Amino acid sequence: MGATIARRGLGLVYGAGSTGLMGALADGALHGGCQVIGVIPTYFNTPQLAHTGLSRLEVVDTIHTRKARMAELADGFIALPGGFGTLEELFEMLTWAQIGLHRKPIGLLNVRGYFDHLLAMIARAQHEGFIYREHMSLLANSDSPEQLLELLESYLPPQGLEKWVNRD
């Protein structure tokens, strides 16, 4: 994903980690010549966790400030396979889009069907009436980094998002 972002001439904003998928994402983007901005809270800014080779590192006070700053800097959001933090950040961005706090594209890199069960749960929530049909198009997904970026670059916010807020 990082290499694909770099090949397309895009930048990367992420949580500044050096380990796991996030570290590999940053390394792939950096090796491709991409500008990589990391935003990390002070308590994670340790030699064991923080990436030291980024184009820019911003250190903030809290995880909440980190998420808000990354949302401010980013033109879109991609979730790679991950755990609670990934899911929490994904759903926060979806919720912000749902209530109109941003109009940026959101995508899942669905490697080896990692998010299949999550997508089925979201479809079930829509079927049961907890998510409006219009909100289903807030989330793109693909198992291909290239295709996912194409989907995000062609994203148009759905009509009728205000339905949830206005109850029309």
N, C-alpha and C positions, 0 to 999 in steps of 0.2 A: 504494500500500500504506500509506504513512504517513497519508494522508487517511482511509483506511478504518479504520485503527487508532484514529484520533482520533474519528471518527464513532461508533464503538462504545464510546467512553469508556474505552479501554484506554491503557496507558502503553507506552513504547518504551525498551528498553535496547539499546544498540548500541556499536560501537567508537569513537564520537566523531569520525569523519571528516567533513570538510566537502566532499569531492570525490566525483564519480561517483554511483553509485546510492545509496550510503550517505548522502551529503550530501543527495540529493534525497529520500530516505526520511525523514530527520530534518526537513528543511524542510517536507515535506507534513504530518508529524505536528504540528510546532510551529504551523504556520499553522492547523491544525484545533483548536488549544487543548490538545493532548496534552502530558503531562509526558514529557520526553525526557531520559534519563540516558545520558551517554556515559562509557565507561571506556577510557582510553588509556594506553599505556606512555609513560614519560618521553621516550624517543627518538623517538616520533611526535608528541609534544606541541609542534608547531611552528606558526607562523602560516600556513604553506602547507597543513597537513594537518588541524589540530584545528578543530572547529566551535566558534565563539565565542558562539553564541546559545542554548545548551542550557539546560534547566531546572537541570541539575546535571552537573558534570564531575568525574570521579574520575581522578586520575593515579596510576598504579601503576608498579612497578619493571620488570616484564617482560611479555612477551606471554603467558606461561603464567599469571601472576597475573591478567592482563586477562581471559583466557578463563574462569578459575575464578570471578572476581568477577561477570562477566556471567551465568554459569550460576547463580550464587547469587541474583542479583537477579531473573532472568527466571522467568516462569511457563510459558514455552514458547519454542520456537525456530523461526524461519523463515529459510530460505536463499533469497535472491534470486539471479538470474544473477550469476556472478562467476568468479573464477579459483582458483588454488591455495589461497589463504587461506580462501575460502568453502568449498571442498570439504573442506579439513582440519578446519575447525570443524564442518561438518555431520557428517562421519564420527566426529569425537570425541564429539559429543552422541549420535549413534546408538550408538556403542560403549558409552558410559556407561549408556545406557538398556538396552542388551543385557545388561550385566553387573549391572544393578540399582543403579547409583549415583544415578539419578534416575528419576522416573516422569512426566516432563513431555512434552507433545506436541511433535512435530517435523514441520515441513512444508516443502515446496518450492513456491515461487511459480513455476510452470512457464510463464513468459511465452514465447509463440510456440514452444512445444515445446523450449525451451532444455535442459531436463533429460531429454528423451525417451531419448537414448542412455545416460545414466547410469541411468535407471530400467530400461532393457533389460539393462544390465550387472548390476544388482542382481538382477533376475529370473533371469538366467543363473547367477549365483553360487548362488542358491537352488536352481535346477534341478540344478546340479552337486553339491549337498549341502554347500556352504560356509556357507550361511545357513539356519537353521531356518525352517520355515513361520511359526511364531509371531512371528518377528522381522520378517517382511514388513509387519506392521501397525504397526510403530513409526514408519513414515514416511508421512505424508499428502502429497498433491499436488493442485494445481489451478492453472489459469491465471487464476482469478478471485480477487482479494484477499478479497472478501466470502465466497465459498464456502470458501476456505482457512481463514479465521478460524472459520467455522462448524464445519468439520471438527475444528479444533484445540480449540474450546470443547466439543465433544461427545466428545472422546477419552477412551477408557478403556484403561488399559494391558492388553495381552493376557495371557491366562492362559498359564502354562508358560514364562515367561521364564527361570526358574531351570534349565530343561532344559540350556542351554548350559553353565552352571557345574557342575551336578551330573552331567551326562552320562547322564540318565535317558532 
